[in-house]
Amino acid sequence: MKVRPLGDKILVKRLEAEEKTASGIFLPESAKEKPQQATVIAVGDGKLLKNGERASFSVKVGDTIILNKWGGTEVKIDGEEYMVMAEDEVLATVG
């Protein structure tokens, strides 16, 4: 299924949660924290400005981003979990 976010929204896929700690202790599923990094899968058309033009995005498809732990809306598409969020919820890009 092809998904295209609307307006200033982006579709991201969270990176996998850490399986073990730096010291080598394996974490059970219930102890894992939500990853705060994600990959941008799709972007909308951009925020509609007062002059009728669309603002360009600061992120692009393929970028790795840092996001708020509790931001966005989780959705399931073809059995995969994604998040739809506004671009202004992105805290930073990585790399």
C-alpha positions in Angstrom: 0.0 0.0 0.0 1.3 3.4 -0.9 0.9 6.1 1.8 1.4 9.8 1.2 1.2 12.2 4.2 -0.8 15.4 3.8 0.4 19.0 4.4 3.3 19.3 6.8 3.1 15.6 7.9 5.8 13.0 7.5 5.7 9.2 7.7 8.5 7.6 9.7 9.6 4.1 10.9 11.2 3.9 14.3 14.6 2.2 14.4 14.7 -1.1 16.3 14.9 -1.0 20.1 18.2 -2.1 21.7 18.3 -5.8 22.5 21.0 -5.5 25.1 22.7 -3.0 27.3 26.3 -1.7 26.7 27.5 -4.1 29.4 25.9 -7.1 27.5 22.7 -7.6 29.5 19.8 -8.8 27.3 16.6 -6.8 27.9 13.2 -8.3 28.0 10.5 -6.8 25.7 8.8 -5.1 28.6 12.1 -3.3 29.6 12.9 -1.8 26.2 12.3 1.9 25.7 10.8 3.3 22.6 13.7 4.3 20.2 14.0 8.1 19.7 15.4 7.7 16.2 13.5 7.0 13.0 13.9 6.9 9.3 11.8 9.2 7.1 9.7 7.1 4.7 7.5 9.8 3.1 6.8 13.5 3.3 3.7 15.6 2.5 3.4 18.6 0.2 4.6 21.1 2.8 2.8 23.5 5.1 0.5 25.9 3.3 1.7 29.5 3.8 -0.5 32.6 4.0 0.6 33.6 0.5 -0.7 30.3 -0.9 2.7 28.7 -1.5 4.0 25.6 0.2 6.9 25.6 2.6 9.8 23.2 1.8 10.7 20.5 4.2 13.9 20.4 6.4 13.9 16.6 6.1 13.8 14.3 3.1 13.0 10.6 2.5 15.8 8.5 3.9 16.9 10.9 6.6 17.5 9.5 10.1 15.8 11.8 12.6 15.6 12.2 16.4 12.0 12.6 17.6 10.2 13.1 20.9 9.5 9.8 22.7 5.8 10.4 22.9 5.2 12.4 19.7 3.3 11.4 16.5 0.5 9.0 15.9 1.3 5.3 15.5 -0.3 3.5 12.6 -0.1 0.0 11.2 0.3 -0.4 7.4 0.6 -3.8 5.8 1.5 -5.3 9.2 4.4 -2.8 9.7 4.3 -0.1 12.4 4.9 3.5 11.4 4.3 7.0 12.8 2.7 10.0 11.2 3.9 13.3 12.7 4.2 17.0 11.9 7.6 18.1 10.7 7.9 20.5 13.7 7.9 17.5 16.0 11.3 16.5 14.6 14.0 17.5 17.1 17.1 16.9 14.9 18.6 15.0 11.9 21.4 12.5 12.3 24.4 12.4 10.0 
